[in-house]
Amino acid sequence: MKQYGESCVLENRLCTECGECDRCELNSEKTCDNCCKCIESTADFAGIEIEEIIINTEDIRTKHPVKTFRIKNEDN
């Protein structure tokens, strides 16, 4: 799904995060799970347009710092 405010891939408007672009083409009740059953299989080849490649550039170490825990003994 696109981010709120980016251009919608289905309509001529800004994204409202409605989730419609994540719906299955064959069963609108289901979220797409990339099963590829909607791609026509009688063709000699199949093509999918790649709009964007997202590379994870976040440093996960900065989001969740290491926490130190101490185990209490009955003596303490």
N, CA, C and O atoms as a GROMACS GRO file, in nm:
protein
  304
    1MET      N    1   0.085  -0.117   0.000
    1MET     CA    2   0.000   0.000   0.000
    1MET      C    3   0.089   0.123   0.000
    1MET      O    4   0.195   0.126   0.063
    2LYS      N    5   0.046   0.223  -0.071
    2LYS     CA    6   0.116   0.350  -0.075
    2LYS      C    7   0.099   0.422   0.059
    2LYS      O    8   0.013   0.386   0.140
    3GLN      N    9   0.180   0.522   0.080
    3GLN     CA   10   0.170   0.604   0.200
    3GLN      C   11   0.065   0.711   0.180
    3GLN      O   12   0.042   0.756   0.067
    4TYR      N   13   0.002   0.752   0.287
    4TYR     CA   14  -0.100   0.855   0.283
    4TYR      C   15  -0.044   0.981   0.218
    4TYR      O   16   0.062   1.030   0.257
    5GLY      N   17  -0.115   1.032   0.118
    5GLY     CA   18  -0.074   1.155   0.050
    5GLY      C   19  -0.001   1.132  -0.080
    5GLY      O   20   0.007   1.225  -0.161
    6GLU      N   21   0.054   1.012  -0.105
    6GLU     CA   22   0.117   0.982  -0.233
    6GLU      C   23   0.007   0.959  -0.336
    6GLU      O   24  -0.110   0.945  -0.301
    7SER      N   25   0.044   0.955  -0.463
    7SER     CA   26  -0.058   0.934  -0.566
    7SER      C   27  -0.107   0.790  -0.563
    7SER      O   28  -0.029   0.697  -0.546
    8CYS      N   29  -0.238   0.774  -0.579
    8CYS     CA   30  -0.303   0.643  -0.577
    8CYS      C   31  -0.268   0.568  -0.706
    8CYS      O   32  -0.259   0.629  -0.812
    9VAL      N   33  -0.248   0.435  -0.696
    9VAL     CA   34  -0.215   0.356  -0.814
    9VAL      C   35  -0.340   0.313  -0.891
    9VAL      O   36  -0.328   0.267  -1.005
   10LEU      N   37  -0.458   0.327  -0.832
   10LEU     CA   38  -0.581   0.284  -0.898
   10LEU      C   39  -0.668   0.400  -0.945
   10LEU      O   40  -0.734   0.389  -1.049
   11GLU      N   41  -0.670   0.507  -0.871
   11GLU     CA   42  -0.756   0.620  -0.902
   11GLU      C   43  -0.672   0.745  -0.928
   11GLU      O   44  -0.553   0.748  -0.894
   12ASN      N   45  -0.733   0.845  -0.987
   12ASN     CA   46  -0.665   0.972  -1.013
   12ASN      C   47  -0.685   1.063  -0.892
   12ASN      O   48  -0.758   1.162  -0.898
   13ARG      N   49  -0.618   1.029  -0.783
   13ARG     CA   50  -0.630   1.105  -0.658
   13ARG      C   51  -0.512   1.070  -0.569
   13ARG      O   52  -0.428   0.988  -0.605
   14LEU      N   53  -0.506   1.134  -0.453
   14LEU     CA   54  -0.402   1.102  -0.356
   14LEU      C   55  -0.443   0.978  -0.276
   14LEU      O   56  -0.562   0.949  -0.261
   15CYS      N   57  -0.345   0.908  -0.225
   15CYS     CA   58  -0.371   0.787  -0.146
   15CYS      C   59  -0.442   0.824  -0.016
   15CYS      O   60  -0.404   0.918   0.054
   16THR      N   61  -0.546   0.748   0.015
   16THR     CA   62  -0.618   0.766   0.141
   16THR      C   63  -0.599   0.644   0.231
   16THR      O   64  -0.667   0.631   0.334
   17GLU      N   65  -0.507   0.555   0.193
   17GLU     CA   66  -0.480   0.431   0.266
   17GLU      C   67  -0.607   0.346   0.283
   17GLU      O   68  -0.631   0.289   0.389
   18CYS      N   69  -0.687   0.339   0.176
   18CYS     CA   70  -0.810   0.260   0.180
   18CYS      C   71  -0.782   0.110   0.171
   18CYS      O   72  -0.866   0.030   0.211
   19GLY      N   73  -0.665   0.072   0.118
   19GLY     CA   74  -0.628  -0.068   0.108
   19GLY      C   75  -0.679  -0.139  -0.015
   19GLY      O   76  -0.656  -0.259  -0.030
   20GLU      N   77  -0.748  -0.069  -0.103
   20GLU     CA   78  -0.804  -0.130  -0.223
   20GLU      C   79  -0.695  -0.188  -0.313
   20GLU      O   80  -0.718  -0.288  -0.381
   21CYS      N   81  -0.578  -0.127  -0.316
   21CYS     CA   82  -0.468  -0.176  -0.400
   21CYS      C   83  -0.407  -0.305  -0.345
   21CYS      O   84  -0.331  -0.371  -0.416
   22ASP      N   85  -0.439  -0.341  -0.223
   22ASP     CA   86  -0.388  -0.465  -0.164
   22ASP      C   87  -0.488  -0.580  -0.175
   22ASP      O   88  -0.460  -0.690  -0.126
   23ARG      N   89  -0.602  -0.558  -0.237
   23ARG     CA   90  -0.706  -0.660  -0.248
   23ARG      C   91  -0.676  -0.756  -0.362
   23ARG      O   92  -0.614  -0.718  -0.462
   24CYS      N   93  -0.720  -0.879  -0.348
   24CYS     CA   94  -0.705  -0.983  -0.450
   24CYS      C   95  -0.793  -0.949  -0.570
   24CYS      O   96  -0.906  -0.904  -0.553
   25GLU      N   97  -0.742  -0.971  -0.690
   25GLU     CA   98  -0.818  -0.944  -0.813
   25GLU      C   99  -0.934  -1.042  -0.829
   25GLU      O  100  -1.038  -1.006  -0.885
   26LEU      N  101  -0.918  -1.165  -0.781
   26LEU     CA  102  -1.019  -1.269  -0.800
   26LEU      C  103  -1.119  -1.277  -0.686
   26LEU      O  104  -1.234  -1.317  -0.707
   27ASN      N  105  -1.078  -1.239  -0.566
   27ASN     CA  106  -1.166  -1.244  -0.449
   27ASN      C  107  -1.145  -1.115  -0.370
   27ASN      O  108  -1.047  -1.102  -0.297
   28SER      N  109  -1.237  -1.021  -0.385
   28SER     CA  110  -1.220  -0.890  -0.323
   28SER      C  111  -1.227  -0.894  -0.170
   28SER      O  112  -1.194  -0.795  -0.105
   29GLU      N  113  -1.268  -1.006  -0.114
   29GLU     CA  114  -1.272  -1.020   0.032
   29GLU      C  115  -1.134  -1.052   0.088
   29GLU      O  116  -1.112  -1.041   0.209
   30LYS      N  117  -1.041  -1.094   0.002
   30LYS     CA  118  -0.910  -1.142   0.044
   30LYS      C  119  -0.801  -1.040   0.014
   30LYS      O  120  -0.807  -0.972  -0.088
   31THR      N  121  -0.704  -1.029   0.102
   31THR     CA  122  -0.586  -0.947   0.077
   31THR      C  123  -0.492  -1.027  -0.013
   31THR      O  124  -0.477  -1.148   0.005
   32CYS      N  125  -0.431  -0.960  -0.108
   32CYS     CA  126  -0.340  -1.027  -0.202
   32CYS      C  127  -0.227  -1.095  -0.127
   32CYS      O  128  -0.162  -1.034  -0.042
   33ASP      N  129  -0.204  -1.223  -0.159
   33ASP     CA  130  -0.093  -1.297  -0.099
   33ASP      C  131   0.009  -1.340  -0.204
   33ASP      O  132   0.089  -1.431  -0.181
   34ASN      N  133   0.004  -1.275  -0.320
   34ASN     CA  134   0.098  -1.301  -0.430
   34ASN      C  135   0.093  -1.444  -0.480
   34ASN      O  136   0.196  -1.502  -0.513
   35CYS      N  137  -0.027  -1.503  -0.488
   35CYS     CA  138  -0.041  -1.639  -0.539
   35CYS      C  139  -0.028  -1.644  -0.691
   35CYS      O  140  -0.002  -1.750  -0.748
   36CYS      N  141  -0.048  -1.530  -0.758
   36CYS     CA  142  -0.033  -1.513  -0.904
   36CYS      C  143  -0.140  -1.586  -0.984
   36CYS      O  144  -0.122  -1.606  -1.104
   37LYS      N  145  -0.250  -1.626  -0.922
   37LYS     CA  146  -0.359  -1.690  -0.996
   37LYS      C  147  -0.430  -1.592  -1.088
   37LYS      O  148  -0.498  -1.634  -1.182
   38CYS      N  149  -0.415  -1.464  -1.063
   38CYS     CA  150  -0.481  -1.362  -1.145
   38CYS      C  151  -0.405  -1.333  -1.274
   38CYS      O  152  -0.458  -1.268  -1.364
   39ILE      N  153  -0.281  -1.381  -1.285
   39ILE     CA  154  -0.202  -1.359  -1.407
   39ILE      C  155  -0.246  -1.459  -1.512
   39ILE      O  156  -0.253  -1.579  -1.485
   40GLU      N  157  -0.275  -1.411  -1.632
   40GLU     CA  158  -0.322  -1.497  -1.740
   40GLU      C  159  -0.216  -1.601  -1.773
   40GLU      O  160  -0.102  -1.567  -1.804
   41SER      N  161  -0.254  -1.729  -1.767
   41SER     CA  162  -0.155  -1.835  -1.787
   41SER      C  163  -0.147  -1.884  -1.931
   41SER      O  164  -0.058  -1.962  -1.962
   42THR      N  165  -0.237  -1.841  -2.020
   42THR     CA  166  -0.234  -1.886  -2.159
   42THR      C  167  -0.136  -1.807  -2.244
   42THR      O  168  -0.112  -1.842  -2.359
   43ALA      N  169  -0.079  -1.702  -2.190
   43ALA     CA  170   0.016  -1.621  -2.266
   43ALA      C  171   0.152  -1.690  -2.273
   43ALA      O  172   0.183  -1.776  -2.191
   44ASP      N  173   0.232  -1.652  -2.372
   44ASP     CA  174   0.366  -1.707  -2.387
   44ASP      C  175   0.459  -1.659  -2.276
   44ASP      O  176   0.555  -1.728  -2.240
   45PHE      N  177   0.430  -1.542  -2.223
   45PHE     CA  178   0.511  -1.488  -2.115
   45PHE      C  179   0.421  -1.403  -2.026
   45PHE      O  180   0.313  -1.362  -2.068
   46ALA      N  181   0.466  -1.378  -1.906
   46ALA     CA  182   0.392  -1.294  -1.813
   46ALA      C  183   0.482  -1.181  -1.769
   46ALA      O  184   0.601  -1.200  -1.747
   47GLY      N  185   0.424  -1.065  -1.757
   47GLY     CA  186   0.502  -0.950  -1.714
   47GLY      C  187   0.433  -0.877  -1.600
   47GLY      O  188   0.311  -0.862  -1.598
   48ILE      N  189   0.512  -0.832  -1.509
   48ILE     CA  190   0.462  -0.754  -1.397
   48ILE      C  191   0.544  -0.627  -1.391
   48ILE      O  192   0.667  -0.632  -1.391
   49GLU      N  193   0.476  -0.513  -1.387
   49GLU     CA  194   0.546  -0.385  -1.381
   49GLU      C  195   0.593  -0.359  -1.239
   49GLU      O  196   0.512  -0.360  -1.145
   50ILE      N  197   0.721  -0.336  -1.223
   50ILE     CA  198   0.778  -0.304  -1.092
   50ILE      C  199   0.786  -0.153  -1.083
   50ILE      O  200   0.857  -0.089  -1.160
   51GLU      N  201   0.713  -0.096  -0.990
   51GLU     CA  202   0.708   0.049  -0.975
   51GLU      C  203   0.819   0.102  -0.886
   51GLU      O  204   0.867   0.213  -0.906
   52GLU      N  205   0.858   0.022  -0.788
   52GLU     CA  206   0.952   0.074  -0.689
   52GLU      C  207   1.021  -0.042  -0.619
   52GLU      O  208   0.959  -0.145  -0.592
   53ILE      N  209   1.148  -0.027  -0.589
   53ILE     CA  210   1.221  -0.123  -0.509
   53ILE      C  211   1.256  -0.053  -0.378
   53ILE      O  212   1.324   0.050  -0.378
   54ILE      N  213   1.210  -0.110  -0.269
   54ILE     CA  214   1.231  -0.049  -0.138
   54ILE      C  215   1.343  -0.126  -0.068
   54ILE      O  216   1.334  -0.247  -0.049
   55ILE      N  217   1.445  -0.054  -0.032
   55ILE     CA  218   1.558  -0.114   0.039
   55ILE      C  219   1.550  -0.068   0.184
   55ILE      O  220   1.540   0.052   0.212
   56ASN      N  221   1.556  -0.162   0.275
   56ASN     CA  222   1.549  -0.130   0.416
   56ASN      C  223   1.680  -0.063   0.458
   56ASN      O  224   1.785  -0.127   0.462
   57THR      N  225   1.672   0.064   0.488
   57THR     CA  226   1.791   0.139   0.527
   57THR      C  227   1.790   0.174   0.675
   57THR      O  228   1.880   0.243   0.723
   58GLU      N  229   1.689   0.127   0.747
   58GLU     CA  230   1.680   0.157   0.889
   58GLU      C  231   1.785   0.078   0.967
   58GLU      O  232   1.817  -0.036   0.932
   59ASP      N  233   1.837   0.138   1.069
   59ASP     CA  234   1.927   0.068   1.160
   59ASP      C  235   1.843   0.022   1.278
   59ASP      O  236   1.806   0.103   1.364
   60ILE      N  237   1.814  -0.106   1.284
   60ILE     CA  238   1.723  -0.156   1.387
   60ILE      C  239   1.782  -0.144   1.527
   60ILE      O  240   1.709  -0.148   1.626
   61ARG      N  241   1.913  -0.128   1.535
   61ARG     CA  242   1.975  -0.114   1.667
   61ARG      C  243   1.937   0.018   1.732
   61ARG      O  244   1.937   0.028   1.855
   62THR      N  245   1.904   0.121   1.654
   62THR     CA  246   1.871   0.250   1.713
   62THR      C  247   1.727   0.255   1.760
   62THR      O  248   1.693   0.336   1.846
   63LYS      N  249   1.640   0.169   1.707
   63LYS     CA  250   1.500   0.171   1.748
   63LYS      C  251   1.477   0.102   1.881
   63LYS      O  252   1.395   0.147   1.962
   64HIS      N  253   1.548  -0.006   1.905
   64HIS     CA  254   1.526  -0.085   2.026
   64HIS      C  255   1.658  -0.102   2.099
   64HIS      O  256   1.730  -0.199   2.076
   65PRO      N  257   1.691  -0.008   2.188
   65PRO     CA  258   1.817  -0.022   2.261
   65PRO      C  259   1.815  -0.145   2.351
   65PRO      O  260   1.709  -0.190   2.395
   66VAL      N  261   1.931  -0.196   2.378
   66VAL     CA  262   1.944  -0.314   2.463
   66VAL      C  263   1.907  -0.277   2.606
   66VAL      O  264   1.954  -0.176   2.660
   67LYS      N  265   1.822  -0.358   2.666
   67LYS     CA  266   1.782  -0.335   2.805
   67LYS      C  267   1.852  -0.437   2.893
   67LYS      O  268   1.867  -0.554   2.857
   68THR      N  269   1.895  -0.392   3.008
   68THR     CA  270   1.961  -0.480   3.104
   68THR      C  271   1.862  -0.520   3.211
   68THR      O  272   1.792  -0.435   3.267
   69PHE      N  273   1.856  -0.648   3.238
   69PHE     CA  274   1.766  -0.699   3.340
   69PHE      C  275   1.847  -0.764   3.451
   69PHE      O  276   1.952  -0.825   3.425
   70ARG      N  277   1.798  -0.752   3.572
   70ARG     CA  278   1.863  -0.816   3.686
   70ARG      C  279   1.763  -0.912   3.749
   70ARG      O  280   1.644  -0.883   3.762
   71ILE      N  281   1.815  -1.026   3.788
   71ILE     CA  282   1.731  -1.124   3.855
   71ILE      C  283   1.748  -1.105   4.005
   71ILE      O  284   1.859  -1.108   4.057
   72LYS      N  285   1.636  -1.085   4.072
   72LYS     CA  286   1.642  -1.064   4.217
   72LYS      C  287   1.653  -1.198   4.287
   72LYS      O  288   1.580  -1.293   4.259
   73ASN      N  289   1.745  -1.203   4.378
   73ASN     CA  290   1.760  -1.320   4.464
   73ASN      C  291   1.684  -1.294   4.594
   73ASN      O  292   1.653  -1.179   4.626
   74GLU      N  293   1.655  -1.397   4.665
   74GLU     CA  294   1.588  -1.380   4.793
   74GLU      C  295   1.682  -1.313   4.894
   74GLU      O  296   1.635  -1.256   4.992
   75ASP      N  297   1.813  -1.321   4.870
   75ASP     CA  298   1.911  -1.261   4.960
   75ASP      C  299   1.914  -1.109   4.945
   75ASP      O  300   1.950  -1.041   5.041
   76ASN      N  301   1.878  -1.054   4.830
   76ASN     CA  302   1.887  -0.909   4.805
   76ASN      C  303   1.773  -0.836   4.862
   76ASN      O  304   1.765  -0.714   4.849
   0.00000   0.00000   0.00000
